[in-house]
């Protein structure tokens, strides 16, 4: 059986496929070595959910591990509101919603549906502004798009020729450790 892809890496793969390779290389090392301020803030934003302390409401399920055999992905959702049948992904700040973040939410949605949960609504919740941002439920066409994307992720070859994008590198947490660039990151 093929390994399942972690849902949390889908957005990183769009940002730069090579960063997934570096993530796997450095995953055993101290995160302080490469985690820049935005990543640390993002991680802290998830901590109350991961430790299941952000809500005591019985109608909410927090940090539920999810998986989809059909998509070949696994991960953890932030919040599922049973009464509203709503799946919520928390972010510290969302100046802009990237396609990779939408893919993450779609993937969580398909996992939950495959696991037998009813999900009628999906949304992001921006912690810094206390704002909920509803997202349309994915269509069959969206599902196909997501599956093609996951397939390209699984087939990625880090030894293939690659040209780094300096604008991305300067905002990449692996910048100072990456063999594809001479840039330094801005953090
Ligand atoms: S430093 Fe540049 S090439 Fe290296 S992983 Fe980051 S974005 Fe990709």
Backbone and ligand atoms as CSV (ligand in chain L), in Angstrom:
chain,resi,resn,atom,element,x,y,z
A,1,UNK,N,N,0.835,-1.198,0.000
A,1,UNK,CA,C,0.000,0.000,0.000
A,1,UNK,C,C,0.880,1.262,0.000
A,2,UNK,N,N,0.500,2.225,-0.836
A,2,UNK,CA,C,1.244,3.484,-0.886
A,2,UNK,C,C,1.095,4.242,0.434
A,3,UNK,N,N,2.148,4.991,0.812
A,3,UNK,CA,C,2.035,5.799,2.029
A,3,UNK,C,C,1.006,6.904,1.814
A,4,UNK,N,N,0.267,7.199,2.875
A,4,UNK,CA,C,-0.665,8.324,2.801
A,4,UNK,C,C,0.102,9.635,2.931
A,5,UNK,N,N,-0.366,10.634,2.208
A,5,UNK,CA,C,0.238,11.966,2.297
A,5,UNK,C,C,-0.409,12.727,3.451
A,6,UNK,N,N,0.414,13.500,4.153
A,6,UNK,CA,C,-0.120,14.311,5.239
A,6,UNK,C,C,-0.832,15.540,4.653
A,7,UNK,N,N,-2.064,15.751,5.079
A,7,UNK,CA,C,-2.856,16.880,4.555
A,7,UNK,C,C,-2.146,18.212,4.808
A,8,UNK,N,N,-1.435,18.287,5.915
A,8,UNK,CA,C,-0.788,19.560,6.267
A,8,UNK,C,C,0.319,19.947,5.290
A,9,UNK,N,N,0.787,18.998,4.462
A,9,UNK,CA,C,1.872,19.332,3.531
A,9,UNK,C,C,1.367,19.765,2.139
A,10,UNK,N,N,0.050,19.700,1.907
A,10,UNK,CA,C,-0.469,20.018,0.561
A,10,UNK,C,C,-0.155,21.464,0.166
A,11,UNK,N,N,-0.348,22.385,1.107
A,11,UNK,CA,C,-0.082,23.784,0.801
A,11,UNK,C,C,1.413,24.023,0.558
A,12,UNK,N,N,2.257,23.351,1.346
A,12,UNK,CA,C,3.713,23.495,1.179
A,12,UNK,C,C,4.152,22.990,-0.191
A,13,UNK,N,N,3.508,21.936,-0.674
A,13,UNK,CA,C,3.890,21.375,-1.970
A,13,UNK,C,C,3.610,22.372,-3.098
A,14,UNK,N,N,2.531,23.105,-2.990
A,14,UNK,CA,C,2.241,24.127,-4.005
A,14,UNK,C,C,3.269,25.256,-3.893
A,15,UNK,N,N,3.585,25.636,-2.689
A,15,UNK,CA,C,4.562,26.717,-2.482
A,15,UNK,C,C,5.900,26.329,-3.129
A,16,UNK,N,N,6.393,25.145,-2.819
A,16,UNK,CA,C,7.606,24.637,-3.457
A,16,UNK,C,C,7.720,23.130,-3.204
A,17,UNK,N,N,7.671,22.310,-4.258
A,17,UNK,CA,C,7.738,20.850,-4.071
A,17,UNK,C,C,9.015,20.416,-3.354
A,18,UNK,N,N,10.100,21.169,-3.618
A,18,UNK,CA,C,11.384,20.771,-3.018
A,18,UNK,C,C,11.349,20.922,-1.485
A,19,UNK,N,N,10.488,21.810,-0.993
A,19,UNK,CA,C,10.403,22.011,0.461
A,19,UNK,C,C,9.888,20.747,1.152
A,20,UNK,N,N,9.129,19.929,0.441
A,20,UNK,CA,C,8.627,18.679,1.034
A,20,UNK,C,C,9.792,17.716,1.240
A,21,UNK,N,N,10.678,17.708,0.243
A,21,UNK,CA,C,11.880,16.866,0.369
A,21,UNK,C,C,12.701,17.322,1.577
A,22,UNK,N,N,12.900,18.658,1.695
A,22,UNK,CA,C,13.684,19.180,2.820
A,22,UNK,C,C,12.980,18.926,4.156
A,23,UNK,N,N,11.671,19.032,4.125
A,23,UNK,CA,C,10.909,18.757,5.349
A,23,UNK,C,C,11.206,17.331,5.831
A,24,UNK,N,N,11.207,16.396,4.899
A,24,UNK,CA,C,11.468,14.998,5.272
A,24,UNK,C,C,12.902,14.816,5.759
A,25,UNK,N,N,13.838,15.559,5.159
A,25,UNK,CA,C,15.243,15.450,5.567
A,25,UNK,C,C,15.425,15.989,6.984
A,26,UNK,N,N,14.767,17.140,7.276
A,26,UNK,CA,C,15.031,17.818,8.545
A,26,UNK,C,C,13.982,17.547,9.622
A,27,UNK,N,N,13.022,16.682,9.343
A,27,UNK,CA,C,11.920,16.503,10.286
A,27,UNK,C,C,12.368,15.974,11.653
A,28,UNK,N,N,13.506,15.310,11.689
A,28,UNK,CA,C,13.980,14.761,12.965
A,28,UNK,C,C,14.763,15.798,13.769
A,29,UNK,N,N,15.075,16.960,13.135
A,29,UNK,CA,C,15.926,17.928,13.828
A,29,UNK,C,C,15.089,18.911,14.635
A,30,UNK,N,N,15.755,19.738,15.399
A,30,UNK,CA,C,15.095,20.742,16.221
A,30,UNK,C,C,14.373,21.743,15.314
A,31,UNK,N,N,13.066,21.926,15.500
A,31,UNK,CA,C,12.302,22.843,14.646
A,31,UNK,C,C,12.810,24.280,14.754
A,32,UNK,N,N,13.402,24.632,15.897
A,32,UNK,CA,C,13.922,25.986,16.085
A,32,UNK,C,C,15.005,26.316,15.072
A,33,UNK,N,N,15.622,25.275,14.500
A,33,UNK,CA,C,16.661,25.476,13.489
A,33,UNK,C,C,16.129,26.142,12.240
A,34,UNK,N,N,14.897,25.824,11.901
A,34,UNK,CA,C,14.389,26.354,10.634
A,34,UNK,C,C,13.028,27.032,10.723
A,35,UNK,N,N,12.296,26.867,11.820
A,35,UNK,CA,C,10.980,27.497,11.894
A,35,UNK,C,C,11.110,29.005,12.021
A,36,UNK,N,N,10.545,29.743,11.075
A,36,UNK,CA,C,10.561,31.203,11.117
A,36,UNK,C,C,9.314,31.680,11.856
A,37,UNK,N,N,9.287,32.978,12.167
A,37,UNK,CA,C,8.204,33.529,12.986
A,37,UNK,C,C,6.795,33.164,12.508
A,38,UNK,N,N,6.453,33.296,11.211
A,38,UNK,CA,C,5.082,32.990,10.803
A,38,UNK,C,C,4.700,31.534,11.066
A,39,UNK,N,N,5.651,30.614,10.847
A,39,UNK,CA,C,5.345,29.209,11.076
A,39,UNK,C,C,5.131,28.938,12.566
A,40,UNK,N,N,5.942,29.598,13.399
A,40,UNK,CA,C,5.810,29.393,14.842
A,40,UNK,C,C,4.455,29.896,15.317
A,41,UNK,N,N,4.047,31.082,14.804
A,41,UNK,CA,C,2.738,31.621,15.177
A,41,UNK,C,C,1.624,30.683,14.730
A,42,UNK,N,N,1.739,30.182,13.480
A,42,UNK,CA,C,0.731,29.276,12.944
A,42,UNK,C,C,0.625,28.025,13.794
A,43,UNK,N,N,1.776,27.528,14.228
A,43,UNK,CA,C,1.794,26.307,15.024
A,43,UNK,C,C,1.144,26.566,16.388
A,44,UNK,N,N,1.470,27.711,16.963
A,44,UNK,CA,C,0.888,28.046,18.263
A,44,UNK,C,C,-0.623,28.193,18.152
A,45,UNK,N,N,-1.098,28.686,16.984
A,45,UNK,CA,C,-2.533,28.860,16.786
A,45,UNK,C,C,-3.259,27.530,16.868
A,46,UNK,N,N,-2.576,26.457,16.482
A,46,UNK,CA,C,-3.205,25.143,16.486
A,46,UNK,C,C,-3.073,24.446,17.835
A,47,UNK,N,N,-2.179,24.922,18.672
A,47,UNK,CA,C,-1.901,24.192,19.907
A,47,UNK,C,C,-3.113,24.003,20.810
A,48,UNK,N,N,-3.934,25.054,21.042
A,48,UNK,CA,C,-5.089,24.818,21.918
A,48,UNK,C,C,-6.013,23.734,21.376
A,49,UNK,N,N,-6.137,23.652,20.032
A,49,UNK,CA,C,-6.979,22.621,19.440
A,49,UNK,C,C,-6.298,21.269,19.569
A,50,UNK,N,N,-4.990,21.236,19.259
A,50,UNK,CA,C,-4.276,19.971,19.332
A,50,UNK,C,C,-4.308,19.403,20.744
A,51,UNK,N,N,-4.244,20.307,21.740
A,51,UNK,CA,C,-4.292,19.810,23.110
A,51,UNK,C,C,-5.732,19.764,23.627
A,52,UNK,N,N,-6.683,20.031,22.724
A,52,UNK,CA,C,-8.122,19.938,23.004
A,52,UNK,C,C,-8.550,20.850,24.159
A,53,UNK,N,N,-7.940,22.043,24.244
A,53,UNK,CA,C,-8.295,22.950,25.331
A,53,UNK,C,C,-9.025,24.195,24.849
A,54,UNK,N,N,-9.225,24.346,23.541
A,54,UNK,CA,C,-9.803,25.606,23.067
A,54,UNK,C,C,-11.315,25.656,23.251
A,55,UNK,N,N,-11.939,24.547,23.552
A,55,UNK,CA,C,-13.381,24.546,23.714
A,55,UNK,C,C,-13.807,23.392,24.603
A,56,UNK,N,N,-14.804,23.681,25.427
A,56,UNK,CA,C,-15.341,22.603,26.255
A,56,UNK,C,C,-16.718,22.192,25.760
A,57,UNK,N,N,-17.158,22.830,24.671
A,57,UNK,CA,C,-18.517,22.567,24.203
A,57,UNK,C,C,-18.638,21.131,23.727
A,58,UNK,N,N,-19.651,20.455,24.279
A,58,UNK,CA,C,-19.813,19.032,23.966
A,58,UNK,C,C,-20.144,18.806,22.501
A,59,UNK,N,N,-20.722,19.837,21.888
A,59,UNK,CA,C,-21.129,19.643,20.489
A,59,UNK,C,C,-19.976,19.833,19.507
A,60,UNK,N,N,-18.766,20.027,20.026
A,60,UNK,CA,C,-17.617,20.177,19.130
A,60,UNK,C,C,-16.648,19.009,19.276
A,61,UNK,N,N,-16.151,18.542,18.149
A,61,UNK,CA,C,-15.078,17.541,18.168
A,61,UNK,C,C,-13.805,18.278,17.759
A,62,UNK,N,N,-12.762,18.128,18.565
A,62,UNK,CA,C,-11.507,18.834,18.302
A,62,UNK,C,C,-10.398,17.855,17.935
A,63,UNK,N,N,-9.545,18.295,17.024
A,63,UNK,CA,C,-8.312,17.555,16.688
A,63,UNK,C,C,-8.571,16.087,16.352
A,64,UNK,N,N,-9.613,15.848,15.567
A,64,UNK,CA,C,-9.948,14.464,15.197
A,64,UNK,C,C,-9.002,13.960,14.096
A,65,UNK,N,N,-8.329,12.829,14.304
A,65,UNK,CA,C,-7.505,12.258,13.226
A,65,UNK,C,C,-8.410,11.754,12.102
A,66,UNK,N,N,-8.068,12.083,10.867
A,66,UNK,CA,C,-8.907,11.683,9.730
A,66,UNK,C,C,-8.037,11.043,8.644
A,67,UNK,N,N,-8.689,10.259,7.800
A,67,UNK,CA,C,-7.965,9.567,6.731
A,67,UNK,C,C,-8.914,9.256,5.583
A,68,UNK,N,N,-8.389,9.275,4.377
A,68,UNK,CA,C,-9.181,8.845,3.224
A,68,UNK,C,C,-8.367,7.850,2.418
A,69,UNK,N,N,-8.903,6.653,2.301
A,69,UNK,CA,C,-8.224,5.642,1.465
A,69,UNK,C,C,-8.314,6.034,0.009
A,70,UNK,N,N,-9.454,6.603,-0.358
A,70,UNK,CA,C,-9.656,6.967,-1.762
A,70,UNK,C,C,-8.649,8.026,-2.226
A,71,UNK,N,N,-8.414,9.010,-1.379
A,71,UNK,CA,C,-7.484,10.079,-1.746
A,71,UNK,C,C,-6.036,9.726,-1.394
A,72,UNK,N,N,-5.863,8.831,-0.431
A,72,UNK,CA,C,-4.506,8.497,0.022
A,72,UNK,C,C,-3.910,9.611,0.863
A,73,UNK,N,N,-4.744,10.184,1.756
A,73,UNK,CA,C,-4.263,11.266,2.631
A,73,UNK,C,C,-4.680,10.995,4.069
A,74,UNK,N,N,-3.944,11.618,4.986
A,74,UNK,CA,C,-4.313,11.528,6.396
A,74,UNK,C,C,-3.963,12.845,7.088
A,75,UNK,N,N,-4.558,13.088,8.217
A,75,UNK,CA,C,-4.260,14.324,8.940
A,75,UNK,C,C,-5.143,14.459,10.151
A,76,UNK,N,N,-5.356,15.693,10.534
A,76,UNK,CA,C,-6.153,15.971,11.726
A,76,UNK,C,C,-6.994,17.200,11.432
A,77,UNK,N,N,-8.266,17.158,11.766
A,77,UNK,CA,C,-9.074,18.372,11.594
A,77,UNK,C,C,-8.933,19.233,12.842
A,78,UNK,N,N,-9.284,20.517,12.725
A,78,UNK,CA,C,-9.255,21.381,13.898
A,78,UNK,C,C,-10.541,21.226,14.702
A,79,UNK,N,N,-11.671,21.588,14.069
A,79,UNK,CA,C,-12.945,21.612,14.786
A,79,UNK,C,C,-14.062,21.076,13.889
A,80,UNK,N,N,-14.926,20.244,14.470
A,80,UNK,CA,C,-16.161,19.830,13.797
A,80,UNK,C,C,-17.314,20.159,14.726
A,81,UNK,N,N,-18.199,21.037,14.247
A,81,UNK,CA,C,-19.378,21.388,15.050
A,81,UNK,C,C,-20.512,20.461,14.661
A,82,UNK,N,N,-20.884,19.607,15.615
A,82,UNK,CA,C,-21.861,18.543,15.306
A,82,UNK,C,C,-23.218,19.116,14.893
A,83,UNK,N,N,-23.709,20.093,15.662
A,83,UNK,CA,C,-25.053,20.608,15.404
A,83,UNK,C,C,-25.132,21.243,14.011
A,84,UNK,N,N,-24.147,22.053,13.694
A,84,UNK,CA,C,-24.136,22.748,12.397
A,84,UNK,C,C,-23.575,21.879,11.278
A,85,UNK,N,N,-23.012,20.709,11.654
A,85,UNK,CA,C,-22.333,19.826,10.690
A,85,UNK,C,C,-21.293,20.633,9.912
A,86,UNK,N,N,-20.517,21.365,10.684
A,86,UNK,CA,C,-19.557,22.299,10.081
A,86,UNK,C,C,-18.117,21.930,10.451
A,87,UNK,N,N,-17.279,21.888,9.434
A,87,UNK,CA,C,-15.848,21.627,9.603
A,87,UNK,C,C,-15.117,22.970,9.541
A,88,UNK,N,N,-14.251,23.208,10.545
A,88,UNK,CA,C,-13.557,24.503,10.616
A,88,UNK,C,C,-12.050,24.295,10.736
A,89,UNK,N,N,-11.314,25.030,9.928
A,89,UNK,CA,C,-9.845,25.030,10.015
A,89,UNK,C,C,-9.424,26.382,10.547
A,90,UNK,N,N,-8.680,26.384,11.663
A,90,UNK,CA,C,-8.257,27.636,12.284
A,90,UNK,C,C,-6.909,28.077,11.733
A,91,UNK,N,N,-6.793,29.370,11.475
A,91,UNK,CA,C,-5.513,29.958,11.058
A,91,UNK,C,C,-5.286,31.203,11.892
A,92,UNK,N,N,-4.044,31.480,12.234
A,92,UNK,CA,C,-3.783,32.676,13.023
A,92,UNK,C,C,-4.147,33.927,12.223
A,93,UNK,N,N,-3.675,33.953,10.970
A,93,UNK,CA,C,-3.934,35.115,10.109
A,93,UNK,C,C,-4.182,34.624,8.689
A,94,UNK,N,N,-5.155,35.239,8.025
A,94,UNK,CA,C,-5.472,34.840,6.654
A,94,UNK,C,C,-5.622,36.087,5.783
A,95,UNK,N,N,-4.481,36.724,5.456
A,95,UNK,CA,C,-4.570,37.916,4.601
A,95,UNK,C,C,-5.113,37.501,3.253
A,96,UNK,N,N,-4.771,36.271,2.874
A,96,UNK,CA,C,-5.162,35.755,1.564
A,96,UNK,C,C,-5.332,34.242,1.744
A,97,UNK,N,N,-6.326,33.660,1.067
A,97,UNK,CA,C,-6.481,32.204,1.172
A,97,UNK,C,C,-5.870,31.572,-0.074
A,98,UNK,N,N,-4.854,30.746,0.130
A,98,UNK,CA,C,-4.150,30.109,-0.985
A,98,UNK,C,C,-4.863,28.826,-1.409
A,99,UNK,N,N,-4.636,28.472,-2.684
A,99,UNK,CA,C,-5.267,27.263,-3.210
A,99,UNK,C,C,-4.891,26.025,-2.382
A,100,UNK,N,N,-3.637,25.994,-1.914
A,100,UNK,CA,C,-3.192,24.859,-1.104
A,100,UNK,C,C,-3.983,24.745,0.203
A,101,UNK,N,N,-4.359,25.886,0.751
A,101,UNK,CA,C,-5.155,25.855,1.989
A,101,UNK,C,C,-6.572,25.355,1.709
A,102,UNK,N,N,-7.080,25.734,0.520
A,102,UNK,CA,C,-8.396,25.215,0.112
A,102,UNK,C,C,-8.289,23.695,-0.074
A,103,UNK,N,N,-7.204,23.240,-0.724
A,103,UNK,CA,C,-7.020,21.794,-0.912
A,103,UNK,C,C,-7.005,21.073,0.442
A,104,UNK,N,N,-6.363,21.690,1.426
A,104,UNK,CA,C,-6.299,21.057,2.756
A,104,UNK,C,C,-7.712,20.889,3.334
A,105,UNK,N,N,-8.502,21.948,3.192
A,105,UNK,CA,C,-9.867,21.883,3.733
A,105,UNK,C,C,-10.706,20.871,2.953
A,106,UNK,N,N,-10.561,20.868,1.635
A,106,UNK,CA,C,-11.284,19.877,0.824
A,106,UNK,C,C,-10.886,18.464,1.252
A,107,UNK,N,N,-9.580,18.248,1.430
A,107,UNK,CA,C,-9.096,16.908,1.792
A,107,UNK,C,C,-9.678,16.479,3.137
A,108,UNK,N,N,-9.712,17.404,4.097
A,108,UNK,CA,C,-10.304,17.091,5.410
A,108,UNK,C,C,-11.785,16.728,5.235
A,109,UNK,N,N,-12.450,17.507,4.394
A,109,UNK,CA,C,-13.880,17.262,4.145
A,109,UNK,C,C,-14.098,15.849,3.579
A,110,UNK,N,N,-13.322,15.483,2.546
A,110,UNK,CA,C,-13.513,14.159,1.934
A,110,UNK,C,C,-13.161,13.039,2.912
A,111,UNK,N,N,-12.161,13.276,3.751
A,111,UNK,CA,C,-11.831,12.280,4.782
A,111,UNK,C,C,-13.032,12.063,5.699
A,112,UNK,N,N,-13.608,13.167,6.160
A,112,UNK,CA,C,-14.710,13.052,7.122
A,112,UNK,C,C,-15.915,12.361,6.503
A,113,UNK,N,N,-16.210,12.722,5.253
A,113,UNK,CA,C,-17.356,12.102,4.580
A,113,UNK,C,C,-17.101,10.598,4.418
A,114,UNK,N,N,-15.869,10.242,4.015
A,114,UNK,CA,C,-15.527,8.818,3.849
A,114,UNK,C,C,-15.618,8.077,5.187
A,115,UNK,N,N,-15.342,8.796,6.283
A,115,UNK,CA,C,-15.405,8.175,7.617
A,115,UNK,C,C,-16.828,8.135,8.168
A,116,UNK,N,N,-17.792,8.681,7.411
A,116,UNK,CA,C,-19.187,8.575,7.816
A,116,UNK,C,C,-19.755,9.797,8.520
A,117,UNK,N,N,-19.007,10.892,8.580
A,117,UNK,CA,C,-19.528,12.115,9.189
A,117,UNK,C,C,-20.345,12.890,8.169
A,118,UNK,N,N,-21.369,13.568,8.667
A,118,UNK,CA,C,-22.126,14.461,7.791
A,118,UNK,C,C,-21.497,15.852,7.887
A,119,UNK,N,N,-21.115,16.394,6.754
A,119,UNK,CA,C,-20.518,17.740,6.743
A,119,UNK,C,C,-21.293,18.580,5.734
A,120,UNK,N,N,-21.995,19.579,6.244
A,120,UNK,CA,C,-22.797,20.451,5.372
A,120,UNK,C,C,-22.099,21.760,5.066
A,121,UNK,N,N,-21.147,22.137,5.944
A,121,UNK,CA,C,-20.490,23.439,5.764
A,121,UNK,C,C,-19.008,23.305,6.105
A,122,UNK,N,N,-18.193,24.072,5.378
A,122,UNK,CA,C,-16.769,24.129,5.712
A,122,UNK,C,C,-16.370,25.608,5.771
A,123,UNK,N,N,-15.376,25.890,6.598
A,123,UNK,CA,C,-14.980,27.302,6.767
A,123,UNK,C,C,-13.583,27.406,7.367
A,124,UNK,N,N,-12.961,28.570,7.141
A,124,UNK,CA,C,-11.752,28.936,7.875
A,124,UNK,C,C,-12.183,29.865,9.016
A,125,UNK,N,N,-11.385,29.823,10.080
A,125,UNK,CA,C,-11.603,30.762,11.179
A,125,UNK,C,C,-10.288,31.491,11.427
A,126,UNK,N,N,-10.329,32.825,11.273
A,126,UNK,CA,C,-9.116,33.613,11.473
A,126,UNK,C,C,-9.061,34.076,12.922
A,127,UNK,N,N,-8.078,33.556,13.659
A,127,UNK,CA,C,-7.973,33.816,15.097
A,127,UNK,C,C,-7.693,35.292,15.377
A,128,UNK,N,N,-6.797,35.892,14.588
A,128,UNK,CA,C,-6.383,37.267,14.879
A,128,UNK,C,C,-7.531,38.267,14.735
A,129,UNK,N,N,-8.530,37.969,13.915
A,129,UNK,CA,C,-9.656,38.895,13.725
A,129,UNK,C,C,-10.975,38.316,14.242
A,130,UNK,N,N,-10.930,37.085,14.740
A,130,UNK,CA,C,-12.137,36.410,15.230
A,130,UNK,C,C,-13.206,36.315,14.126
A,131,UNK,N,N,-12.752,36.009,12.914
A,131,UNK,CA,C,-13.655,36.021,11.757
A,131,UNK,C,C,-13.785,34.613,11.156
A,132,UNK,N,N,-15.018,34.225,10.822
A,132,UNK,CA,C,-15.235,32.943,10.138
A,132,UNK,C,C,-15.416,33.222,8.647
A,133,UNK,N,N,-14.705,32.467,7.820
A,133,UNK,CA,C,-14.780,32.679,6.372
A,133,UNK,C,C,-15.323,31.402,5.721
A,134,UNK,N,N,-16.607,31.405,5.323
A,134,UNK,CA,C,-17.197,30.191,4.740
A,134,UNK,C,C,-16.586,29.888,3.368
A,135,UNK,N,N,-16.452,28.605,3.077
A,135,UNK,CA,C,-15.924,28.143,1.792
A,135,UNK,C,C,-16.969,27.193,1.188
A,136,UNK,N,N,-17.149,27.250,-0.139
A,136,UNK,CA,C,-18.127,26.362,-0.784
A,136,UNK,C,C,-17.698,24.906,-0.642
A,137,UNK,N,N,-18.666,24.017,-0.510
A,137,UNK,CA,C,-18.335,22.589,-0.485
A,137,UNK,C,C,-17.760,22.189,-1.844
A,138,UNK,N,N,-16.751,21.305,-1.852
A,138,UNK,CA,C,-16.151,20.904,-3.130
A,138,UNK,C,C,-17.118,20.098,-3.996
A,139,UNK,N,N,-17.064,20.348,-5.297
A,139,UNK,CA,C,-17.887,19.618,-6.266
A,139,UNK,C,C,-17.130,18.366,-6.717
A,140,UNK,N,N,-17.785,17.562,-7.573
A,140,UNK,CA,C,-17.124,16.368,-8.123
A,140,UNK,C,C,-15.900,16.793,-8.942
A,141,UNK,N,N,-16.034,17.929,-9.629
A,141,UNK,CA,C,-14.905,18.445,-10.430
A,141,UNK,C,C,-13.738,18.858,-9.519
A,142,UNK,N,N,-14.085,19.480,-8.407
A,142,UNK,CA,C,-13.056,19.872,-7.421
A,142,UNK,C,C,-12.349,18.634,-6.877
A,143,UNK,N,N,-13.118,17.571,-6.656
A,143,UNK,CA,C,-12.526,16.336,-6.125
A,143,UNK,C,C,-11.522,15.762,-7.122
A,144,UNK,N,N,-11.904,15.788,-8.389
A,144,UNK,CA,C,-11.001,15.291,-9.438
A,144,UNK,C,C,-9.713,16.130,-9.459
A,145,UNK,N,N,-9.873,17.441,-9.382
A,145,UNK,CA,C,-8.709,18.353,-9.352
A,145,UNK,C,C,-7.795,18.020,-8.172
A,146,UNK,N,N,-8.392,17.793,-7.018
A,146,UNK,CA,C,-7.612,17.477,-5.815
A,146,UNK,C,C,-6.880,16.140,-5.986
A,147,UNK,N,N,-7.565,15.158,-6.560
A,147,UNK,CA,C,-6.938,13.839,-6.742
A,147,UNK,C,C,-5.760,13.918,-7.717
A,148,UNK,N,N,-5.901,14.712,-8.782
A,148,UNK,CA,C,-4.795,14.891,-9.743
A,148,UNK,C,C,-3.610,15.565,-9.044
A,149,UNK,N,N,-3.923,16.542,-8.196
A,149,UNK,CA,C,-2.866,17.248,-7.465
A,149,UNK,C,C,-2.130,16.282,-6.527
A,150,UNK,N,N,-2.881,15.460,-5.817
A,150,UNK,CA,C,-2.268,14.499,-4.886
A,150,UNK,C,C,-1.398,13.499,-5.645
A,151,UNK,N,N,-1.864,13.114,-6.829
A,151,UNK,CA,C,-1.072,12.191,-7.651
A,151,UNK,C,C,0.265,12.824,-8.053
A,152,UNK,N,N,0.224,14.105,-8.431
A,152,UNK,CA,C,1.476,14.778,-8.813
A,152,UNK,C,C,2.409,14.891,-7.602
A,153,UNK,N,N,1.844,15.042,-6.427
A,153,UNK,CA,C,2.620,15.072,-5.189
A,153,UNK,C,C,3.320,13.724,-5.004
A,154,UNK,N,N,2.566,12.638,-5.176
A,154,UNK,CA,C,3.126,11.290,-4.952
A,154,UNK,C,C,4.225,10.961,-5.963
A,155,UNK,N,N,4.097,11.536,-7.155
A,155,UNK,CA,C,5.063,11.214,-8.219
A,155,UNK,C,C,6.266,12.165,-8.234
A,156,UNK,N,N,6.293,13.127,-7.338
A,156,UNK,CA,C,7.354,14.136,-7.363
A,156,UNK,C,C,8.739,13.507,-7.147
A,157,UNK,N,N,9.681,13.919,-7.989
A,157,UNK,CA,C,11.046,13.402,-7.897
A,157,UNK,C,C,11.981,14.567,-7.537
A,158,UNK,N,N,12.511,14.614,-6.312
A,158,UNK,CA,C,13.344,15.751,-5.898
A,158,UNK,C,C,14.655,15.859,-6.663
A,159,UNK,N,N,15.035,14.782,-7.392
A,159,UNK,CA,C,16.293,14.860,-8.147
A,159,UNK,C,C,16.073,15.413,-9.560
A,160,UNK,N,N,14.824,15.676,-9.931
A,160,UNK,CA,C,14.525,16.229,-11.266
A,160,UNK,C,C,15.036,17.672,-11.332
A,161,UNK,N,N,15.415,18.152,-12.557
A,161,UNK,CA,C,15.884,19.545,-12.688
A,161,UNK,C,C,14.875,20.524,-12.095
A,162,UNK,N,N,15.402,21.547,-11.450
A,162,UNK,CA,C,14.522,22.434,-10.689
A,162,UNK,C,C,15.113,23.837,-10.655
A,163,UNK,N,N,14.303,24.832,-10.943
A,163,UNK,CA,C,14.771,26.218,-10.843
A,163,UNK,C,C,14.049,26.891,-9.676
A,164,UNK,N,N,14.833,27.361,-8.728
A,164,UNK,CA,C,14.234,27.991,-7.542
A,164,UNK,C,C,13.703,29.374,-7.877
A,165,UNK,N,N,12.649,29.764,-7.220
A,165,UNK,CA,C,12.079,31.091,-7.370
A,165,UNK,C,C,12.550,31.946,-6.169
A,166,UNK,N,N,13.463,32.922,-6.415
A,166,UNK,CA,C,14.050,33.698,-5.306
A,166,UNK,C,C,12.997,34.361,-4.423
A,167,UNK,N,N,11.894,34.808,-5.030
A,167,UNK,CA,C,10.850,35.466,-4.228
A,167,UNK,C,C,10.259,34.502,-3.200
A,168,UNK,N,N,10.138,33.247,-3.606
A,168,UNK,CA,C,9.624,32.247,-2.665
A,168,UNK,C,C,10.713,31.870,-1.658
A,169,UNK,N,N,11.937,31.705,-2.171
A,169,UNK,CA,C,13.026,31.262,-1.296
A,169,UNK,C,C,13.205,32.206,-0.114
A,170,UNK,N,N,13.106,33.515,-0.387
A,170,UNK,CA,C,13.327,34.491,0.681
A,170,UNK,C,C,12.271,34.388,1.786
A,171,UNK,N,N,11.131,33.742,1.473
A,171,UNK,CA,C,10.075,33.582,2.487
A,171,UNK,C,C,9.910,32.119,2.890
A,172,UNK,N,N,10.917,31.341,2.601
A,172,UNK,CA,C,10.829,29.896,2.872
A,172,UNK,C,C,11.591,29.559,4.155
A,173,UNK,N,N,10.995,28.748,4.997
A,173,UNK,CA,C,11.642,28.410,6.276
A,173,UNK,C,C,12.913,27.583,6.076
A,174,UNK,N,N,13.047,26.938,4.912
A,174,UNK,CA,C,14.235,26.102,4.672
A,174,UNK,C,C,15.343,26.865,3.945
A,175,UNK,N,N,15.105,28.140,3.660
A,175,UNK,CA,C,16.012,28.914,2.813
A,175,UNK,C,C,17.490,28.735,3.197
A,176,UNK,N,N,17.784,28.869,4.476
A,176,UNK,CA,C,19.190,28.826,4.901
A,176,UNK,C,C,19.782,27.416,4.875
A,177,UNK,N,N,18.944,26.421,4.632
A,177,UNK,CA,C,19.412,25.031,4.623
A,177,UNK,C,C,19.321,24.406,3.227
A,178,UNK,N,N,18.773,25.163,2.273
A,178,UNK,CA,C,18.440,24.586,0.969
A,178,UNK,C,C,19.600,24.700,-0.021
A,179,UNK,N,N,19.881,23.602,-0.725
A,179,UNK,CA,C,20.976,23.578,-1.699
A,179,UNK,C,C,20.580,24.171,-3.051
A,180,UNK,N,N,19.333,24.619,-3.204
A,180,UNK,CA,C,18.867,25.156,-4.490
A,180,UNK,C,C,18.957,26.672,-4.561
A,181,UNK,N,N,19.369,27.304,-3.479
A,181,UNK,CA,C,19.411,28.770,-3.481
A,181,UNK,C,C,20.576,29.300,-2.650
A,182,UNK,N,N,21.022,30.502,-3.021
A,182,UNK,CA,C,22.066,31.183,-2.232
A,182,UNK,C,C,21.441,32.277,-1.375
A,183,UNK,N,N,20.119,32.466,-1.514
A,183,UNK,CA,C,19.435,33.540,-0.766
A,183,UNK,C,C,19.370,33.238,0.723
A,184,UNK,N,N,19.118,34.299,1.477
A,184,UNK,CA,C,18.795,34.136,2.903
A,184,UNK,C,C,17.352,34.524,3.088
A,185,UNK,N,N,16.679,33.916,4.067
A,185,UNK,CA,C,15.280,34.313,4.225
A,185,UNK,C,C,15.171,35.630,4.998
A,186,UNK,N,N,13.957,36.197,4.947
A,186,UNK,CA,C,13.771,37.549,5.459
A,186,UNK,C,C,13.464,37.587,6.956
A,187,UNK,N,N,13.388,36.444,7.605
A,187,UNK,CA,C,12.960,36.434,9.008
A,187,UNK,C,C,14.124,36.616,9.966
L,1,LIG,S1,S,14.570,27.672,-0.333
L,1,LIG,FE1,FE,13.557,27.935,-2.308
L,1,LIG,S2,S,14.026,26.110,-3.483
L,1,LIG,FE2,FE,14.546,25.678,-1.356
L,1,LIG,S3,S,12.737,24.670,-0.534
L,1,LIG,FE3,FE,12.524,26.834,-0.099
L,1,LIG,S4,S,11.379,27.742,-1.798
L,1,LIG,FE4,FE,12.112,25.711,-2.413
